[in-house]
């Protein structure tokens, strides 16, 4: 069943009518409604183009959060072979919001780490909706250290509303774990490339995405805070999230201009969820291209380049 966003309701009506006509025809062989259904299909395609030709930042947030978008597990299953999951932080527990392990990417041994939101009610609860606890970041640190030891490139897939703000997480050192994970990203002497596949929320995203190269899907978002959270702080009213989304400059296009993102990966018309296979293939091609840039780079050069990237961040957009 197709899940429609609020601004897609007119599209839902048209596509629903086309499907109703085809369902009626399946039950009555004498009915010939294909021309009517085809006309509705064309109308739906035109409307889809109109809706997506220039999405507002808030609508991009909605698309980035779409429940049917490909998630971390989907990318790992499609793009990587010999994936061997590694669990636990060797301190407290295994955080199911973070998945990672050894794998091969185009036959190259790598370490892949990412946030997993889940794809139904049960898995979303088990994965804590992609919001990692301290043990998730400490697991990521352990995996990055392992990758550094064995000279394996690190690939991170970012899709989180942010780090989990619960009492237990704070008691176990949430902010310290995020800071240590960000620090580890800056220290490892192997290529580190990241892709924002949905939401890149706050320090919870930065802890995995302090990389040599950062790519973003066309309708993904990356920000210090969610629009709702920003609106609650600035205007004391979460309903101001549209204004907050505009002010935050959280779209892939804004962040490319500011130098935060290095590449924007085009999505199919209507978002990644409307053609998951082509989206996953495009992400795979981008990862391969980004890794190719560092094929012969020395560890010291990788570390120095990463540090320069983050020290100069924002200067490009300010100069413009």
C-alpha positions as a LaTeX table, in Angstrom:
\begin{tabular}{lrrr}
\hline
Residue & $x$ (\AA) & $y$ (\AA) & $z$ (\AA) \\
\hline
Unk1 & 0.00 & 0.00 & 0.00 \\
Unk2 & 1.41 & 3.38 & $-1.04$ \\
Unk3 & 1.98 & 5.83 & 1.81 \\
Unk4 & 1.18 & 9.39 & 0.75 \\
Unk5 & 2.51 & 12.50 & 2.46 \\
Unk6 & 0.20 & 15.37 & 3.38 \\
Unk7 & 1.06 & 17.46 & 0.33 \\
Unk8 & 0.55 & 14.42 & $-1.93$ \\
Unk9 & $-3.17$ & 13.98 & $-1.12$ \\
Unk10 & $-4.37$ & 15.25 & $-4.53$ \\
Unk11 & $-2.03$ & 12.71 & $-6.12$ \\
Unk12 & $-3.44$ & 9.97 & $-3.90$ \\
Unk13 & $-6.96$ & 10.69 & $-5.16$ \\
Unk14 & $-5.95$ & 10.44 & $-8.83$ \\
Unk15 & $-3.85$ & 7.30 & $-8.43$ \\
Unk16 & $-6.59$ & 5.79 & $-6.28$ \\
Unk17 & $-9.20$ & 6.36 & $-8.98$ \\
Unk18 & $-6.97$ & 4.75 & $-11.61$ \\
Unk19 & $-6.47$ & 1.72 & $-9.40$ \\
Unk20 & $-10.22$ & 1.48 & $-8.72$ \\
Unk21 & $-10.95$ & 1.43 & $-12.45$ \\
Unk22 & $-8.41$ & $-1.33$ & $-13.04$ \\
Unk23 & $-9.79$ & $-3.33$ & $-10.11$ \\
Unk24 & $-13.30$ & $-3.08$ & $-11.59$ \\
Unk25 & $-12.00$ & $-4.23$ & $-14.97$ \\
Unk26 & $-10.31$ & $-7.26$ & $-13.41$ \\
Unk27 & $-13.68$ & $-8.32$ & $-12.07$ \\
Unk28 & $-15.51$ & $-7.76$ & $-15.36$ \\
Unk29 & $-13.81$ & $-8.92$ & $-18.57$ \\
Unk30 & $-16.26$ & $-6.91$ & $-20.72$ \\
Unk31 & $-15.21$ & $-3.56$ & $-19.26$ \\
Unk32 & $-12.64$ & $-1.58$ & $-21.23$ \\
Unk33 & $-11.35$ & 1.21 & $-19.05$ \\
Unk34 & $-7.68$ & 1.25 & $-20.05$ \\
Unk35 & $-7.91$ & 4.55 & $-21.91$ \\
Unk36 & $-9.53$ & 6.24 & $-18.89$ \\
Unk37 & $-6.98$ & 4.73 & $-16.50$ \\
Unk38 & $-4.12$ & 5.78 & $-18.80$ \\
Unk39 & $-5.44$ & 9.34 & $-18.84$ \\
Unk40 & $-5.48$ & 9.34 & $-15.04$ \\
Unk41 & $-1.92$ & 7.97 & $-15.03$ \\
Unk42 & $-0.76$ & 10.86 & $-17.22$ \\
Unk43 & $-2.55$ & 13.34 & $-14.98$ \\
Unk44 & $-0.91$ & 11.79 & $-11.91$ \\
Unk45 & 2.55 & 11.96 & $-13.52$ \\
Unk46 & 2.07 & 15.63 & $-14.40$ \\
Unk47 & 0.94 & 16.40 & $-10.85$ \\
Unk48 & 3.89 & 14.48 & $-9.40$ \\
Unk49 & 6.28 & 16.59 & $-11.47$ \\
Unk50 & 4.50 & 19.74 & $-10.34$ \\
Unk51 & 4.71 & 18.77 & $-6.68$ \\
Unk52 & 8.40 & 17.83 & $-6.78$ \\
Unk53 & 9.75 & 20.47 & $-9.16$ \\
Unk54 & 10.74 & 22.71 & $-6.24$ \\
Unk55 & 10.07 & 21.22 & $-2.83$ \\
Unk56 & 10.15 & 23.56 & 0.15 \\
Unk57 & 12.62 & 22.66 & 2.95 \\
Unk58 & 9.77 & 21.43 & 5.14 \\
Unk59 & 8.44 & 19.17 & 2.39 \\
Unk60 & 11.95 & 17.82 & 1.90 \\
Unk61 & 11.95 & 16.94 & 5.61 \\
Unk62 & 8.74 & 15.00 & 5.08 \\
Unk63 & 10.18 & 13.14 & 2.08 \\
Unk64 & 13.41 & 12.41 & 4.00 \\
Unk65 & 11.31 & 10.80 & 6.75 \\
Unk66 & 9.09 & 8.80 & 4.40 \\
Unk67 & 8.63 & 5.34 & 5.96 \\
Unk68 & 9.10 & 3.57 & 2.62 \\
Unk69 & 12.50 & 5.07 & 1.80 \\
Unk70 & 15.33 & 2.52 & 1.57 \\
Unk71 & 17.00 & 2.18 & 4.95 \\
Unk72 & 20.50 & 1.16 & 6.00 \\
Unk73 & 19.73 & $-2.56$ & 5.94 \\
Unk74 & 18.37 & $-2.28$ & 2.38 \\
Unk75 & 21.60 & $-0.65$ & 1.17 \\
Unk76 & 23.78 & $-3.20$ & 2.93 \\
Unk77 & 21.83 & $-6.13$ & 1.50 \\
Unk78 & 21.93 & $-4.71$ & $-2.03$ \\
Unk79 & 25.41 & $-3.19$ & $-2.27$ \\
Unk80 & 27.62 & $-5.32$ & $-0.02$ \\
Unk81 & 28.62 & $-8.96$ & $-0.06$ \\
Unk82 & 29.94 & $-11.20$ & 2.72 \\
Unk83 & 28.46 & $-8.82$ & 5.30 \\
Unk84 & 29.39 & $-10.01$ & 8.79 \\
Unk85 & 27.61 & $-8.01$ & 11.51 \\
Unk86 & 29.61 & $-7.08$ & 14.60 \\
Unk87 & 27.72 & $-6.35$ & 17.81 \\
Unk88 & 28.26 & $-4.68$ & 21.16 \\
Unk89 & 30.42 & $-1.93$ & 22.61 \\
Unk90 & 32.32 & $-4.30$ & 24.97 \\
Unk91 & 31.09 & $-2.18$ & 27.84 \\
Unk92 & 27.32 & $-2.14$ & 28.29 \\
Unk93 & 25.18 & $-3.61$ & 25.48 \\
Unk94 & 24.49 & $-3.84$ & 21.76 \\
Unk95 & 22.53 & $-0.90$ & 20.36 \\
Unk96 & 20.16 & $-2.10$ & 17.63 \\
Unk97 & 19.76 & 1.45 & 16.27 \\
Unk98 & 23.31 & 1.11 & 14.91 \\
Unk99 & 24.29 & $-1.72$ & 12.61 \\
Unk100 & 27.75 & $-2.36$ & 11.26 \\
Unk101 & 30.29 & $-4.94$ & 10.34 \\
Unk102 & 32.83 & $-6.25$ & 7.88 \\
Unk103 & 31.80 & $-6.58$ & 4.25 \\
Unk104 & 32.97 & $-6.37$ & 0.66 \\
Unk105 & 32.02 & $-3.46$ & $-1.56$ \\
Unk106 & 32.76 & $-4.18$ & $-5.23$ \\
Unk107 & 35.03 & $-6.93$ & $-3.83$ \\
Unk108 & 36.92 & $-4.39$ & $-1.70$ \\
Unk109 & 37.06 & $-5.27$ & 2.02 \\
Unk110 & 35.44 & $-2.45$ & 4.00 \\
Unk111 & 33.79 & $-1.61$ & 7.30 \\
Unk112 & 30.20 & $-0.40$ & 6.94 \\
Unk113 & 28.34 & 1.37 & 9.76 \\
Unk114 & 24.89 & 2.96 & 9.72 \\
Unk115 & 21.70 & 3.93 & 11.53 \\
Unk116 & 18.74 & 1.61 & 11.03 \\
Unk117 & 15.21 & 2.91 & 11.69 \\
Unk118 & 13.27 & $-0.30$ & 10.97 \\
Unk119 & 10.46 & $-0.81$ & 8.47 \\
Unk120 & 7.42 & $-1.76$ & 10.56 \\
Unk121 & 6.13 & $-1.07$ & 14.05 \\
Unk122 & 7.94 & $-3.97$ & 15.70 \\
Unk123 & 11.31 & $-3.32$ & 14.06 \\
Unk124 & 11.07 & 0.44 & 14.59 \\
Unk125 & 10.60 & $-0.08$ & 18.32 \\
Unk126 & 13.46 & $-2.60$ & 18.39 \\
Unk127 & 15.70 & $-0.16$ & 16.49 \\
Unk128 & 14.56 & 2.80 & 18.63 \\
Unk129 & 13.58 & 4.62 & 15.40 \\
Unk130 & 17.25 & 5.00 & 14.48 \\
Unk131 & 18.10 & 7.00 & 17.63 \\
Unk132 & 21.34 & 5.65 & 19.01 \\
Unk133 & 22.28 & 5.39 & 22.67 \\
Unk134 & 25.87 & 5.75 & 23.98 \\
Unk135 & 26.58 & 2.07 & 23.37 \\
Unk136 & 25.76 & 2.59 & 19.69 \\
Unk137 & 28.42 & 5.28 & 19.32 \\
Unk138 & 30.89 & 3.21 & 21.32 \\
Unk139 & 30.21 & 0.28 & 19.02 \\
Unk140 & 30.95 & 2.55 & 16.05 \\
Unk141 & 34.21 & 3.66 & 17.70 \\
Unk142 & 35.21 & 0.01 & 18.15 \\
Unk143 & 34.48 & $-0.77$ & 14.51 \\
Unk144 & 36.36 & 2.30 & 13.25 \\
Unk145 & 39.37 & 1.33 & 15.35 \\
Unk146 & 39.25 & $-2.17$ & 13.88 \\
Unk147 & 39.04 & $-0.75$ & 10.36 \\
Unk148 & 42.04 & 1.50 & 11.06 \\
Unk149 & 44.06 & $-1.43$ & 12.40 \\
Unk150 & 43.47 & $-3.53$ & 9.29 \\
Unk151 & 43.52 & $-0.70$ & 6.74 \\
Unk152 & 39.88 & $-0.99$ & 5.72 \\
Unk153 & 37.94 & 1.96 & 4.27 \\
Unk154 & 34.93 & 2.97 & 6.37 \\
Unk155 & 31.52 & 3.65 & 4.80 \\
Unk156 & 28.78 & 5.20 & 6.95 \\
Unk157 & 25.08 & 5.47 & 6.10 \\
Unk158 & 23.31 & 8.22 & 8.04 \\
Unk159 & 19.58 & 8.15 & 8.83 \\
Unk160 & 18.66 & 9.33 & 12.31 \\
Unk161 & 16.44 & 12.00 & 13.90 \\
Unk162 & 19.30 & 12.42 & 16.40 \\
Unk163 & 20.84 & 10.71 & 19.39 \\
Unk164 & 18.38 & 9.28 & 21.91 \\
Unk165 & 17.75 & 11.86 & 24.69 \\
Unk166 & 16.48 & 9.44 & 27.35 \\
Unk167 & 17.50 & 9.44 & 31.01 \\
Unk168 & 19.45 & 6.18 & 30.77 \\
Unk169 & 21.38 & 7.39 & 27.74 \\
Unk170 & 22.35 & 10.59 & 29.52 \\
Unk171 & 23.40 & 8.63 & 32.62 \\
Unk172 & 25.69 & 6.47 & 30.47 \\
Unk173 & 27.42 & 9.47 & 28.91 \\
Unk174 & 25.58 & 10.25 & 25.70 \\
Unk175 & 27.36 & 13.52 & 24.90 \\
Unk176 & 30.79 & 12.05 & 25.71 \\
Unk177 & 30.12 & 9.05 & 23.45 \\
Unk178 & 29.08 & 11.31 & 20.56 \\
Unk179 & 32.18 & 13.47 & 21.04 \\
Unk180 & 34.46 & 10.42 & 21.14 \\
Unk181 & 32.89 & 9.00 & 17.99 \\
Unk182 & 33.35 & 12.33 & 16.18 \\
Unk183 & 36.96 & 12.43 & 17.42 \\
Unk184 & 37.55 & 8.90 & 16.16 \\
Unk185 & 36.27 & 9.89 & 12.71 \\
Unk186 & 39.00 & 12.56 & 12.63 \\
Unk187 & 41.73 & 10.19 & 13.83 \\
Unk188 & 41.52 & 7.12 & 11.61 \\
Unk189 & 44.07 & 6.83 & 8.81 \\
Unk190 & 41.77 & 5.13 & 6.31 \\
Unk191 & 39.27 & 6.63 & 3.85 \\
Unk192 & 35.97 & 7.52 & 5.49 \\
Unk193 & 33.00 & 8.31 & 3.24 \\
Unk194 & 29.44 & 9.02 & 4.35 \\
Unk195 & 26.03 & 9.18 & 2.69 \\
Unk196 & 23.03 & 10.92 & 4.25 \\
Unk197 & 20.24 & 8.60 & 3.07 \\
Unk198 & 17.36 & 10.19 & 4.99 \\
Unk199 & 17.65 & 12.35 & 8.09 \\
Unk200 & 20.95 & 13.61 & 9.41 \\
Unk201 & 19.98 & 14.79 & 12.85 \\
Unk202 & 22.32 & 16.77 & 15.10 \\
Unk203 & 25.40 & 15.25 & 16.78 \\
Unk204 & 23.89 & 11.83 & 16.30 \\
Unk205 & 24.65 & 12.20 & 12.60 \\
Unk206 & 27.91 & 14.14 & 12.90 \\
Unk207 & 29.36 & 11.32 & 15.03 \\
Unk208 & 29.30 & 9.07 & 11.93 \\
Unk209 & 29.62 & 11.67 & 9.16 \\
Unk210 & 32.82 & 13.55 & 10.01 \\
Unk211 & 34.21 & 12.07 & 6.82 \\
Unk212 & 36.59 & 12.76 & 3.96 \\
Unk213 & 33.58 & 12.97 & 1.66 \\
Unk214 & 29.89 & 13.44 & 2.48 \\
Unk215 & 27.17 & 12.77 & $-0.09$ \\
Unk216 & 23.48 & 13.48 & 0.37 \\
Unk217 & 20.48 & 12.10 & $-1.42$ \\
Unk218 & 18.55 & 14.86 & $-3.19$ \\
Unk219 & 15.68 & 14.94 & $-0.68$ \\
Unk220 & 17.66 & 14.12 & 2.45 \\
Unk221 & 18.22 & 16.68 & 5.23 \\
Unk222 & 21.12 & 17.37 & 7.60 \\
Unk223 & 20.83 & 19.79 & 10.49 \\
Unk224 & 21.88 & 20.64 & 14.03 \\
Unk225 & 18.26 & 20.22 & 15.20 \\
Unk226 & 14.91 & 19.16 & 13.79 \\
Unk227 & 12.60 & 21.91 & 12.50 \\
Unk228 & 10.10 & 21.05 & 15.25 \\
Unk229 & 12.77 & 21.31 & 17.93 \\
Unk230 & 14.09 & 24.58 & 16.53 \\
Unk231 & 10.58 & 26.06 & 16.39 \\
Unk232 & 9.91 & 25.02 & 19.99 \\
Unk233 & 13.05 & 26.81 & 21.16 \\
Unk234 & 12.89 & 29.97 & 19.05 \\
Unk235 & 9.14 & 30.57 & 18.87 \\
Unk236 & 7.91 & 28.36 & 21.74 \\
Unk237 & 5.61 & 26.84 & 19.12 \\
Unk238 & 6.35 & 23.60 & 17.24 \\
Unk239 & 3.80 & 24.60 & 14.57 \\
Unk240 & 6.40 & 27.06 & 13.26 \\
Unk241 & 8.41 & 24.13 & 11.85 \\
Unk242 & 8.01 & 25.37 & 8.25 \\
Unk243 & 9.70 & 28.68 & 9.09 \\
Unk244 & 12.36 & 26.81 & 11.06 \\
Unk245 & 13.09 & 24.48 & 8.15 \\
Unk246 & 13.64 & 27.51 & 5.91 \\
Unk247 & 16.00 & 29.14 & 8.43 \\
Unk248 & 18.05 & 26.02 & 9.17 \\
Unk249 & 19.38 & 25.59 & 5.61 \\
Unk250 & 19.09 & 21.85 & 6.00 \\
Unk251 & 18.54 & 20.71 & 2.40 \\
Unk252 & 21.16 & 18.90 & 0.34 \\
Unk253 & 21.28 & 21.83 & $-2.08$ \\
Unk254 & 21.92 & 24.37 & 0.70 \\
Unk255 & 24.59 & 22.20 & 2.29 \\
Unk256 & 26.37 & 21.61 & $-1.01$ \\
Unk257 & 26.59 & 25.38 & $-1.42$ \\
Unk258 & 27.89 & 25.78 & 2.15 \\
Unk259 & 30.54 & 23.10 & 1.66 \\
Unk260 & 29.06 & 20.71 & 4.24 \\
Unk261 & 28.09 & 18.18 & 1.57 \\
Unk262 & 30.39 & 17.29 & $-1.32$ \\
Unk263 & 27.86 & 15.65 & $-3.64$ \\
Unk264 & 24.10 & 15.50 & $-4.15$ \\
Unk265 & 22.73 & 12.19 & $-5.44$ \\
Unk266 & 19.61 & 12.65 & $-7.63$ \\
Unk267 & 16.49 & 10.77 & $-6.55$ \\
Unk268 & 13.75 & 9.36 & $-8.81$ \\
Unk269 & 10.75 & 11.61 & $-9.43$ \\
Unk270 & 8.62 & 11.45 & $-6.29$ \\
Unk271 & 11.47 & 10.45 & $-3.97$ \\
Unk272 & 13.66 & 7.45 & $-3.27$ \\
Unk273 & 10.71 & 5.33 & $-2.14$ \\
Unk274 & 9.16 & 5.39 & $-5.63$ \\
Unk275 & 12.13 & 3.59 & $-7.20$ \\
Unk276 & 14.20 & 1.99 & $-4.49$ \\
Unk277 & 16.42 & $-0.04$ & $-6.84$ \\
Unk278 & 17.62 & 2.93 & $-8.88$ \\
Unk279 & 18.22 & 4.95 & $-5.70$ \\
Unk280 & 20.32 & 2.19 & $-4.16$ \\
Unk281 & 22.28 & 1.81 & $-7.41$ \\
Unk282 & 22.97 & 5.57 & $-7.51$ \\
Unk283 & 24.21 & 5.52 & $-3.91$ \\
Unk284 & 26.47 & 2.57 & $-4.74$ \\
Unk285 & 27.96 & 4.41 & $-7.72$ \\
Unk286 & 28.58 & 7.49 & $-5.57$ \\
Unk287 & 30.29 & 5.49 & $-2.82$ \\
Unk288 & 32.54 & 3.86 & $-5.43$ \\
Unk289 & 33.44 & 7.27 & $-6.89$ \\
Unk290 & 34.20 & 8.76 & $-3.46$ \\
Unk291 & 36.38 & 5.81 & $-2.43$ \\
Unk292 & 38.18 & 6.04 & $-5.76$ \\
Unk293 & 39.37 & 9.54 & $-4.88$ \\
Unk294 & 41.47 & 8.11 & $-2.02$ \\
Unk295 & 42.76 & 4.92 & $-3.60$ \\
Unk296 & 46.46 & 5.81 & $-3.17$ \\
Unk297 & 46.21 & 8.28 & $-0.28$ \\
Unk298 & 48.57 & 7.95 & 2.67 \\
Unk299 & 47.06 & 7.80 & 6.18 \\
Unk300 & 48.58 & 11.16 & 7.16 \\
Unk301 & 47.09 & 12.82 & 4.07 \\
Unk302 & 43.64 & 11.36 & 4.80 \\
Unk303 & 43.71 & 12.68 & 8.37 \\
Unk304 & 45.02 & 16.10 & 7.36 \\
Unk305 & 42.49 & 16.44 & 4.54 \\
Unk306 & 39.62 & 15.55 & 6.85 \\
Unk307 & 40.73 & 18.12 & 9.40 \\
Unk308 & 41.08 & 20.84 & 6.74 \\
Unk309 & 37.61 & 20.05 & 5.45 \\
Unk310 & 35.97 & 20.65 & 8.81 \\
Unk311 & 38.07 & 23.65 & 9.82 \\
Unk312 & 37.07 & 25.44 & 6.60 \\
Unk313 & 33.42 & 24.38 & 6.66 \\
Unk314 & 30.97 & 27.16 & 5.84 \\
Unk315 & 33.59 & 29.47 & 4.32 \\
Unk316 & 32.49 & 28.62 & 0.78 \\
Unk317 & 28.87 & 29.62 & 1.46 \\
Unk318 & 29.86 & 32.77 & 3.35 \\
Unk319 & 32.08 & 33.93 & 0.50 \\
Unk320 & 29.20 & 33.45 & $-1.96$ \\
\hline
\end{tabular}
